[in-house]
Each structure stands twice: as structure tokens, then as C-alpha cells.
Amino acid sequence: MLSQPIWFIGCYDLLPEDTLQACIRKVRLFRGQYVCEFASDLGLDPSTLSRYENGKSIPPEHVMGKIKIIAASNSLSNVSDLR
């Protein structure tokens, strides 16, 4: 994981939020994490998180709840308002 969130670098605002998949990826990238790191934080297999980020599967409510909590704790208000 990066020592600073990606917003520190300055490109965070350019990441899209137009789909659920993009929002999940934005939360992960904002935290400076690889898929395997963020999946571990969520208690998921990395391939499952990858399917969520690529739109091949929709996360269940309990996973969305965890993502929303992480998003809110990182001041990602648009993302934390999902579903």
C-alpha cells in the first residue's frame, strides 16, 4: 500500500464515478491498493473483487456496506452514497 492515498498525488478527481464498477475501483485506487490488498480488507478473494470491478458480478449488500464505510472514511461522499 502507498504511504499516502492517491489524492495526495492529485489525480483522484479525474477518476470516473459513473458506474458501480468505476466507484469500487475508485475507492481502491484512492487508497493506493492493489486488488489483492483491497480484497483482503473486504474479506474477499482477489478474483471476486476483480469481477466486481469489471462488471461481471454485482457485490452483495454486505460487501457494498463495507465499501461504503471505507469510502465514507476516506471522504469519498459520492461513492459512499451508492445503492
C-alpha positions in Angstrom: 0.0 0.0 0.0 1.2 3.5 -0.7 2.2 5.7 2.3 -0.2 8.4 1.0 -3.6 8.0 -0.5 -3.7 8.7 -4.3 -5.5 12.0 -3.7 -2.1 13.2 -2.4 -0.7 12.8 -6.0 -3.6 14.8 -7.4 -5.3 12.6 -10.0 -8.1 11.3 -7.8 -10.7 13.8 -9.0 -10.3 12.6 -12.6 -11.4 9.0 -11.8 -14.9 8.2 -13.0 -17.9 7.5 -10.8 -20.5 6.8 -13.4 -20.9 3.1 -12.7 -20.8 0.9 -9.7 -17.7 -0.8 -11.1 -15.9 2.5 -11.5 -16.8 3.6 -8.0 -15.4 0.4 -6.5 -12.2 0.8 -8.4 -12.0 4.5 -7.4 -12.2 3.6 -3.7 -9.4 1.0 -4.1 -7.2 3.3 -6.1 -7.8 6.2 -3.8 -6.4 4.1 -1.0 -3.4 3.2 -3.2 -4.1 -0.5 -3.0 -3.7 -3.4 -5.4 -6.7 -5.7 -6.0 -5.3 -8.3 -3.6 -4.8 -5.8 -0.8 -8.3 -4.3 -1.1 -9.9 -7.7 -1.5 -8.2 -8.8 1.7 -9.6 -5.7 3.5 -13.0 -6.7 2.3 -12.6 -10.3 3.2 -12.8 -11.3 -0.5 -10.8 -13.4 -2.9 -9.0 -11.1 -5.4 -10.7 -12.7 -8.3 -14.1 -11.8 -6.8 -13.1 -8.2 -6.4 -11.8 -8.2 -10.0 -15.2 -9.4 -11.2 -16.9 -6.6 -9.3 -14.6 -4.0 -10.8 -15.0 -5.4 -14.3 -18.8 -5.6 -14.1 -19.0 -9.3 -14.4 -20.7 -9.6 -11.0 -22.5 -7.4 -8.6 -21.4 -7.3 -4.9 -23.9 -8.4 -2.3 -25.2 -5.9 0.2 -22.8 -6.8 3.0 -19.8 -6.2 0.7 -21.3 -2.9 -0.5 -21.7 -1.9 3.1 -18.0 -2.4 3.7 -17.1 -0.5 0.6 -19.4 2.4 1.6 -17.8 2.5 5.1 -14.4 2.6 3.6 -15.5 5.3 1.0 -17.0 7.4 3.8 -13.9 7.2 6.0 -11.9 8.5 3.0 -14.3 11.4 2.3 -15.5 9.8 -1.0 -19.0 11.1 -0.5 -20.3 10.3 -4.0 -19.1 6.7 -3.7 -20.4 6.2 -0.2 -24.0 7.1 -1.4 -24.1 4.1 -3.8 -27.3 2.0 -3.9 
